[in-house]
Amino acid sequence: MTEHEPDLPPATELLAGASVSGLPTPNRGEPELIVVADPDAAAHVAAKRIAAALLAAVERRGRADFCTTGGNTPIPIYRLLSQSPLCDRIPWQQVHFWWGDDRYVPRGHPESCVSSFDDVLLGGGAGERGSATLPMANVHPFPTDLSIAEYHDNGWCAVQYAEEMARHLPLDDGNWPVFDLILVGVGDDGHVLSVFPESPALDGMAWAMGVPAPTQIGPHLPRMTINPRLLETAPVLVVTWGANKAEALGHVFGELRDDRRWPVQRTRRPGAVWIVDETAAAKIPTGLRG
C-alpha cells in the first residue's frame, strides 16, 4: 500500500451494532447530577466512584474494562487513583484501560489522549513514579503508532481498535461491546468523545470510526472515536468544571432535547452520573440540581 492509497475497512458486520432496541432511550429521564464546590472536589468524587466501579466489576466477573478520556479532565483523577488510599484498593492486574477517542497522532505526541495516562497514572507526575501497577497488556489505546508507521489513515486505525474490542469485551444483545464504566468530559460546544454537533457519527452503527479534523474547535487533527451509542450500553461518568463549560451545560440541561446539536446530551439519561463544579453548573436549572 502506498501513502496515497485510501484504506478500505473490511466488509464485516461483526464490528457494528445490529440493533438498538435493547438500549436505553436517549433524551429521556435525568442522570444523577452531583454539584461540588470546585474542580478539586469534582476529581475526588470522580476518583472514588471510578475505584468503586473497578473493584465491583472485578468482584463480579474477574476483570474491569474502563473506557477513559483525554485532555485535562482525567489528570487530577489519575493522580488520585495512582496514590494511596485508592491505589491500594484497586486490583490493577485485573483492570483494563480503553479510550473513547483519540487524535491521529503518535502516542507520545502532546495532543495524544493517552499522554495524561502515561504521564500521570503510570508516571506519577512531577518526576515521581506512579503506584498503579497496571500491566501493559491491559492498556488498549487506539493503535495510532502502527497505523501511522504503515501509512494507513484514521479509519483503518478505528477498525483495528474495533477488532481489539471484539477480542476482549462482552457484547450485549444488539452486538454492542460493553464497558464497565465510561468516563467522558464535555466540550465547550457540547461535543462528547470526538462526536461533534451534527456529526455523521450520530447515525453510524460501526463500533469505532475515523473522524475528520474538526474546524470549529481545536486541535484541528483527524481523530478516531467509539460510537456514541456505546454511551448507552454502559454506566457513564461525566466530569467537567470551569466557567467556560457553563454555557454548554445550560443548553444540555435545558428544555430542548437535541443530541445532534449537543451530542453530550446522550448522557443526559438515567444510569449516567454527572459531577460538575459550581461554576460549570451556573446555568443548569435549579430544579435539576437537587
N, C-alpha and C positions, 0 to 999 in steps of 0.2 A: 504494500500500500504506500502511495506517495503522500507527501504532506498535503496535497491539494485535492485528494480524492475524498468525497464525503463518506461518512461512516453509515452503514446500514445495520440497524439493530436487528437481531434475529426475529423472525416471524414466529412468535410463540404466545400462547395465551396463558402460560404458566406465570408470567411476571406482571399480570394485570388482574384487577378485580373483575369478577364475573357478575356481581350483583351488589346492590347497596341496600337491599331490602332488610337486612339484619342490622343495619347501622342505626344509631340514634338519629332522630330527625333534627337536623341543624336548625338554628334560629328559633328554637322553642325552649321555654323554661329559662332558668338562670343558673349560673355557676355559683360556687361558694366564693364570695368576694371578701378578702381579708385586707383591710386598710391599716397600715402601720405608720409609725412616725417618720421614718427616714429610710434611705437605702440600706443602711447597716442592719436595721431591724428586719427589712424585707429579706436580706440574704440569710439571716439567722433562721427565720421561719422556713424559708425555702430549703435550706440545707437539712434541717431536721425532718421535713416532710420527705425529702429525697432519701435520706438514710433509712427512715422507717419503711418506705416503699421497697427499697432494695432488699432490706432484711426480710420483709414479709414475702417477697417473691421467691427468695432463696429457700425460705422455710416451706413455701407452698409447693414448689416444683424443682428445686435443686439449683436454680440459676436465676439471675435477674438480667433483663435486657433493657437498658436505659438509653433512650434517644435524647441526646443533649443538643445544645445550640452553640453558636459562636458569638463574636462581638464582646461587649463589655458585661453583658448580663451574668454569665457564669463565673466571672473572675472571683468576686468575693465569696461566691458559693463554693467554688472549688477550694479556695483557701481554707474554708471551714471544714469541708469534707476531708481534707488532707491532714488535719490536725486533731489531736485529742480534744474532746472525748468521742466525737463522731467517727473519726477514722478507726478507732479501736473496735467499734461496734459493727462495722461493715465487713462482711465476708468477701473480701476483694477477689479471691480466687474464683468465685462463682459469679462475679459481676462482669457484664459485657457492656461496652460503650459503643453507641452508634451516633450518627449525626443526622439531623433533619434536613440540612442543606449545607452547601459549601460553595466557595468561589473556585473557579477553574484556574488554580494556581498551585505550585508545589506545596507540599505540606509545611515546609519551613518558611514559607512566604509570610510577611506580616499580615496580609489580608486573608490568610487561611483561617477557616473557622476552627481548625484543630490547634491553632497556636496557643490559645489560652489554656487548653487542656494540657499540652506539652509543658508549657512554661510554669503553670501554677499547680495543677493537681499532681503531675509527675515530677516537676522540677522544684516545687516548694516555694518559688518566688524569692526575690531578694538574695539569690545565691544559696538558698537552703534547699536541701533535698526533701521533697515531699514524702510523707509517710504512707501514701497509698501504694500498697504492694500489688499492683494490678499487672497481671501477665500481659505481655504484648500481644499474645494470641487472642486476648479478649478485647482488643481495640479494633474497631471496624470503621475506619474513615472511608470516604469516597476515594477510590484509587487514582487520584489525580497524578501522582508521580509516574505511575506506569502508563497512564493514558497519554500524558504529555510526551514522555520519552518515546512512545511508539507512534507519535503523530496522529493520534485519534482526536476526536472532538468531545465536547462535554456530554453529548448524547450517548456516545459509546461508554463513557465513564459512568453515566447513570445506569445503563443496562448492566454493567458489571456489578454495580452496587446492588441492584435488584437481585441478581443471581446470588450474591453473598447473603442477602436477606432470606432467599429461598432455602439456602443451606442450613440456616441456623434458627429461624424464627417460626413459632407456631402460626397457623393460619386459621382465620375464622371461617364461617360457613360461606361467606361471599368471596373467598380466596384473597383476603387481605391479610398481610402479615401483622402481627400484634406485638407491641412492646408492652413492658410492664409499667412504664412511665415515659411520657414525652415532656421535655422542658422546652419552652419557647419564650422568646421576648416579643416585643411589639414594635413595629416600625413606626416612624413618625407619620407615615401616610396610611397606617392601618394594615400594612402587609404583615404576613406571618410566614415563617420559613423563607423561601425565595419565591413566594407566591404574592405577586403584586396586584394592585387593583386592576380588574378586568383581565387577569391573566388567563390564557388558554388552559393552564394547569388546573383551573377550577372545573373544567369539563372533562379532563383526561381520566383514563382508567388505569394507566400504567402505574406501577408502584413507585417508580422514580423516573425522572425526566430531566433533560437538559433545558436550561432557561437562557434566553438571550441576555446580554448585558443590559441592565436597566438604564434608561436615560434620565429618569426623573429623580433618582436617588443614587448616591454613591455607596461603595466604589463601583465604577462602571466596568464591571468584569462579567464575563459569562459565568453562569452558575449551574448547579445541579440541585434538585430538591426532591424530597419524597412527596408523594401525592398528598394534598391537604385532606383527603378523605381519611387518611390514617389518623388524623386528629380526632376522628370519631370512633375509632376502634379501640382506643386505649385511654387510661386516665391521663389527663393533661394538666401540667402545672405552668401557668403563665406568670412570669415575673417581670415587672417593669417599675421604673421610678423616674422622677425628674419632671420639671415643669414643661419640658419640650414634648412630653407624652400626653399632657392634659387634653389638648385639642382632639387628638385621635381617640382617646378613651371616652371623651364626651360624646363623640359620634357612635362609637362601638356600643356604648350602653344607652344610647338614645332610643327614641320611639321607632325610628326607621330600622328595619331589619334588612340589610342588603350586604351579603357577604361577598358580592362581586366588587362593590365599592370599598368595603373594609374587610378584606379576607380574614382577618383575625377574629371576626365575628363567628367563624366556625367553632371557636372555643367558648362562645357565649352559650353554654348549654349545661344541663345537669351532668355531673361527672367530671367537670373541669373545676380547677381551683385557680383563682387569680390572687396574686399577692402584689399589692401596689402601695407606694408610699403616699402620704397626704398630698404632696404637690402634684403627683400624677393623677390623683383621684379628684382633683379640684372641680372638674366639670361633670363628674358622674352624678346622676340624680340622687338626691339624699335618700330617697326611698329604697334604693338598691344597696345602700351602704350599711344597712343593718342598724 
